[in-house]
């Protein structure tokens, strides 16, 4: 991502570069709790959602690939309506992380300014928010499978 200076991976130069010189190593240590808080708030909103309660009541044992895909689609729609805390919390954490960075070691490098690093951080946090969204979808699929069961039997000619 272009977040390193000319530090090598030998010895402590790499770790000194990312944690002491540029402070870039702190970015994920700051945005990680933002992801965790966003997921906690989103799943709490999901649990309180009438749509989720009704969805769970309508489910039955998952017995095939097609049914699994339909369950996932239903979960994705419900989670999307309750996922607003993800970008909010990750965004707040990213703004905090951006203020921790030290851009002086990058000053001789072309394109090394706060706007460029901000856009890189935005891209990184956007992928984290998308990953957190699908993480919640996966957890919800696990809840459905745990409550109602999951059994896929092989048909003729299948392994």
C-alpha positions as YAML, in Angstrom:
chain: A
units: angstrom
residues:
- id: 1
  name: UNK
  ca: [0.00, 0.00, 0.00]
- id: 2
  name: UNK
  ca: [3.03, 2.26, 0.03]
- id: 3
  name: UNK
  ca: [2.86, 2.81, 3.76]
- id: 4
  name: UNK
  ca: [6.52, 2.06, 4.44]
- id: 5
  name: UNK
  ca: [9.68, 4.08, 4.02]
- id: 6
  name: UNK
  ca: [12.88, 2.40, 2.89]
- id: 7
  name: UNK
  ca: [13.16, 0.26, 6.05]
- id: 8
  name: UNK
  ca: [14.30, -3.29, 5.54]
- id: 9
  name: UNK
  ca: [12.75, -6.39, 7.02]
- id: 10
  name: UNK
  ca: [15.97, -7.28, 8.79]
- id: 11
  name: UNK
  ca: [16.32, -6.82, 12.51]
- id: 12
  name: UNK
  ca: [14.17, -4.25, 14.23]
- id: 13
  name: UNK
  ca: [14.24, -1.68, 11.40]
- id: 14
  name: UNK
  ca: [10.85, -2.78, 10.04]
- id: 15
  name: UNK
  ca: [9.12, -2.66, 13.44]
- id: 16
  name: UNK
  ca: [10.82, 0.61, 14.36]
- id: 17
  name: UNK
  ca: [9.69, 2.08, 11.02]
- id: 18
  name: UNK
  ca: [6.01, 1.17, 11.35]
- id: 19
  name: UNK
  ca: [5.55, 1.78, 15.09]
- id: 20
  name: UNK
  ca: [8.04, 4.51, 16.00]
- id: 21
  name: UNK
  ca: [8.94, 6.42, 12.82]
- id: 22
  name: UNK
  ca: [5.70, 6.54, 10.82]
- id: 23
  name: UNK
  ca: [3.18, 5.22, 13.40]
- id: 24
  name: UNK
  ca: [1.46, 3.25, 10.61]
- id: 25
  name: UNK
  ca: [1.53, 0.08, 12.68]
- id: 26
  name: UNK
  ca: [-0.96, 1.65, 15.06]
- id: 27
  name: UNK
  ca: [-3.63, 2.04, 12.36]
- id: 28
  name: UNK
  ca: [-5.08, -1.47, 12.67]
- id: 29
  name: UNK
  ca: [-4.68, -1.42, 16.44]
- id: 30
  name: UNK
  ca: [-6.96, 1.63, 16.42]
- id: 31
  name: UNK
  ca: [-9.40, 0.59, 13.66]
- id: 32
  name: UNK
  ca: [-9.72, -2.97, 15.03]
- id: 33
  name: UNK
  ca: [-11.74, -1.88, 18.07]
- id: 34
  name: UNK
  ca: [-13.84, 0.26, 15.71]
- id: 35
  name: UNK
  ca: [-14.66, -2.90, 13.75]
- id: 36
  name: UNK
  ca: [-15.47, -4.77, 16.95]
- id: 37
  name: UNK
  ca: [-17.73, -2.01, 18.26]
- id: 38
  name: UNK
  ca: [-19.43, -1.68, 14.86]
- id: 39
  name: UNK
  ca: [-20.09, -5.43, 14.71]
- id: 40
  name: UNK
  ca: [-21.38, -5.46, 18.29]
- id: 41
  name: UNK
  ca: [-23.75, -2.55, 17.64]
- id: 42
  name: UNK
  ca: [-24.90, -4.00, 14.30]
- id: 43
  name: UNK
  ca: [-25.60, -7.45, 15.75]
- id: 44
  name: UNK
  ca: [-27.40, -5.88, 18.71]
- id: 45
  name: UNK
  ca: [-29.58, -3.86, 16.30]
- id: 46
  name: UNK
  ca: [-30.15, -7.05, 14.32]
- id: 47
  name: UNK
  ca: [-31.25, -9.00, 17.40]
- id: 48
  name: UNK
  ca: [-33.72, -6.23, 18.27]
- id: 49
  name: UNK
  ca: [-35.10, -6.19, 14.72]
- id: 50
  name: UNK
  ca: [-38.63, -7.52, 14.23]
- id: 51
  name: UNK
  ca: [-37.59, -8.70, 10.76]
- id: 52
  name: UNK
  ca: [-34.88, -10.91, 12.28]
- id: 53
  name: UNK
  ca: [-37.26, -12.42, 14.84]
- id: 54
  name: UNK
  ca: [-39.83, -13.21, 12.13]
- id: 55
  name: UNK
  ca: [-37.10, -14.54, 9.82]
- id: 56
  name: UNK
  ca: [-35.85, -16.95, 12.50]
- id: 57
  name: UNK
  ca: [-39.37, -18.19, 13.20]
- id: 58
  name: UNK
  ca: [-39.95, -18.91, 9.49]
- id: 59
  name: UNK
  ca: [-36.82, -21.06, 9.15]
- id: 60
  name: UNK
  ca: [-36.58, -24.83, 9.16]
- id: 61
  name: UNK
  ca: [-33.79, -27.38, 8.90]
- id: 62
  name: UNK
  ca: [-31.41, -26.47, 6.08]
- id: 63
  name: UNK
  ca: [-31.24, -29.49, 3.79]
- id: 64
  name: UNK
  ca: [-29.59, -28.40, 0.58]
- id: 65
  name: UNK
  ca: [-27.42, -25.93, -1.29]
- id: 66
  name: UNK
  ca: [-30.32, -24.01, -2.84]
- id: 67
  name: UNK
  ca: [-32.02, -23.57, 0.50]
- id: 68
  name: UNK
  ca: [-28.74, -22.43, 2.03]
- id: 69
  name: UNK
  ca: [-28.35, -19.77, -0.68]
- id: 70
  name: UNK
  ca: [-31.92, -18.56, -0.08]
- id: 71
  name: UNK
  ca: [-31.31, -18.35, 3.67]
- id: 72
  name: UNK
  ca: [-28.09, -16.38, 3.07]
- id: 73
  name: UNK
  ca: [-29.91, -13.96, 0.73]
- id: 74
  name: UNK
  ca: [-32.58, -13.38, 3.36]
- id: 75
  name: UNK
  ca: [-29.96, -12.83, 6.03]
- id: 76
  name: UNK
  ca: [-28.03, -10.40, 3.82]
- id: 77
  name: UNK
  ca: [-31.11, -8.20, 3.34]
- id: 78
  name: UNK
  ca: [-31.86, -8.08, 7.05]
- id: 79
  name: UNK
  ca: [-28.23, -7.48, 8.06]
- id: 80
  name: UNK
  ca: [-27.86, -4.70, 5.47]
- id: 81
  name: UNK
  ca: [-30.74, -2.79, 7.08]
- id: 82
  name: UNK
  ca: [-28.98, -3.01, 10.46]
- id: 83
  name: UNK
  ca: [-25.36, -2.58, 9.36]
- id: 84
  name: UNK
  ca: [-25.14, 1.21, 9.66]
- id: 85
  name: UNK
  ca: [-22.96, 1.04, 12.81]
- id: 86
  name: UNK
  ca: [-20.17, -0.67, 10.83]
- id: 87
  name: UNK
  ca: [-19.13, 2.27, 8.62]
- id: 88
  name: UNK
  ca: [-19.87, 4.74, 11.42]
- id: 89
  name: UNK
  ca: [-17.60, 3.10, 14.01]
- id: 90
  name: UNK
  ca: [-14.88, 2.14, 11.53]
- id: 91
  name: UNK
  ca: [-14.99, 5.68, 10.12]
- id: 92
  name: UNK
  ca: [-14.59, 7.25, 13.57]
- id: 93
  name: UNK
  ca: [-11.69, 4.90, 14.30]
- id: 94
  name: UNK
  ca: [-10.10, 5.73, 10.92]
- id: 95
  name: UNK
  ca: [-10.28, 9.48, 11.62]
- id: 96
  name: UNK
  ca: [-8.60, 8.84, 14.96]
- id: 97
  name: UNK
  ca: [-5.94, 6.67, 13.30]
- id: 98
  name: UNK
  ca: [-5.23, 9.31, 10.65]
- id: 99
  name: UNK
  ca: [-4.32, 11.79, 13.40]
- id: 100
  name: UNK
  ca: [-1.77, 9.37, 14.85]
- id: 101
  name: UNK
  ca: [0.27, 9.08, 11.62]
- id: 102
  name: UNK
  ca: [3.56, 10.93, 11.16]
- id: 103
  name: UNK
  ca: [3.96, 11.99, 7.54]
- id: 104
  name: UNK
  ca: [7.41, 13.58, 7.84]
- id: 105
  name: UNK
  ca: [9.32, 10.37, 6.93]
- id: 106
  name: UNK
  ca: [7.29, 10.28, 3.70]
- id: 107
  name: UNK
  ca: [7.85, 13.90, 2.69]
- id: 108
  name: UNK
  ca: [10.50, 13.10, -0.01]
- id: 109
  name: UNK
  ca: [8.27, 10.41, -1.53]
- id: 110
  name: UNK
  ca: [5.93, 11.44, -4.38]
- id: 111
  name: UNK
  ca: [2.24, 11.31, -3.47]
- id: 112
  name: UNK
  ca: [3.00, 11.04, 0.24]
- id: 113
  name: UNK
  ca: [0.62, 13.51, 1.78]
- id: 114
  name: UNK
  ca: [-2.24, 13.36, 4.23]
- id: 115
  name: UNK
  ca: [-4.85, 13.18, 1.44]
- id: 116
  name: UNK
  ca: [-3.13, 10.20, -0.22]
- id: 117
  name: UNK
  ca: [-2.71, 8.35, 3.06]
- id: 118
  name: UNK
  ca: [-6.29, 9.25, 3.99]
- id: 119
  name: UNK
  ca: [-7.58, 7.66, 0.78]
- id: 120
  name: UNK
  ca: [-5.48, 4.54, 1.41]
- id: 121
  name: UNK
  ca: [-6.85, 4.35, 4.92]
- id: 122
  name: UNK
  ca: [-10.38, 4.85, 3.58]
- id: 123
  name: UNK
  ca: [-9.89, 1.95, 1.13]
- id: 124
  name: UNK
  ca: [-8.51, -0.28, 3.85]
- id: 125
  name: UNK
  ca: [-11.36, 0.54, 6.24]
- id: 126
  name: UNK
  ca: [-13.96, 0.05, 3.49]
- id: 127
  name: UNK
  ca: [-12.70, -3.49, 2.94]
- id: 128
  name: UNK
  ca: [-12.81, -4.04, 6.71]
- id: 129
  name: UNK
  ca: [-16.46, -2.87, 6.82]
- id: 130
  name: UNK
  ca: [-17.38, -5.20, 3.94]
- id: 131
  name: UNK
  ca: [-15.59, -8.08, 5.66]
- id: 132
  name: UNK
  ca: [-17.37, -7.32, 8.94]
- id: 133
  name: UNK
  ca: [-20.73, -7.26, 7.13]
- id: 134
  name: UNK
  ca: [-20.14, -10.72, 5.67]
- id: 135
  name: UNK
  ca: [-18.80, -11.88, 9.04]
- id: 136
  name: UNK
  ca: [-22.16, -10.96, 10.58]
- id: 137
  name: UNK
  ca: [-23.97, -12.73, 7.72]
- id: 138
  name: UNK
  ca: [-21.92, -15.86, 8.46]
- id: 139
  name: UNK
  ca: [-22.67, -15.66, 12.16]
- id: 140
  name: UNK
  ca: [-26.38, -15.34, 11.40]
- id: 141
  name: UNK
  ca: [-26.24, -18.39, 9.13]
- id: 142
  name: UNK
  ca: [-24.62, -20.21, 12.04]
- id: 143
  name: UNK
  ca: [-27.48, -19.11, 14.32]
- id: 144
  name: UNK
  ca: [-30.06, -20.46, 11.85]
- id: 145
  name: UNK
  ca: [-28.17, -23.75, 11.51]
- id: 146
  name: UNK
  ca: [-27.76, -24.07, 15.27]
- id: 147
  name: UNK
  ca: [-31.43, -23.40, 16.01]
- id: 148
  name: UNK
  ca: [-32.98, -25.41, 13.19]
- id: 149
  name: UNK
  ca: [-30.30, -27.86, 12.12]
- id: 150
  name: UNK
  ca: [-28.30, -28.45, 9.00]
- id: 151
  name: UNK
  ca: [-28.20, -31.76, 7.19]
- id: 152
  name: UNK
  ca: [-27.27, -32.22, 3.57]
- id: 153
  name: UNK
  ca: [-27.52, -35.74, 2.28]
- id: 154
  name: UNK
  ca: [-25.73, -36.89, -0.85]
- id: 155
  name: UNK
  ca: [-28.02, -37.91, -3.68]
- id: 156
  name: UNK
  ca: [-27.37, -40.47, -6.38]
- id: 157
  name: UNK
  ca: [-24.11, -39.94, -8.17]
- id: 158
  name: UNK
  ca: [-22.89, -37.41, -5.60]
- id: 159
  name: UNK
  ca: [-20.05, -37.79, -3.16]
...
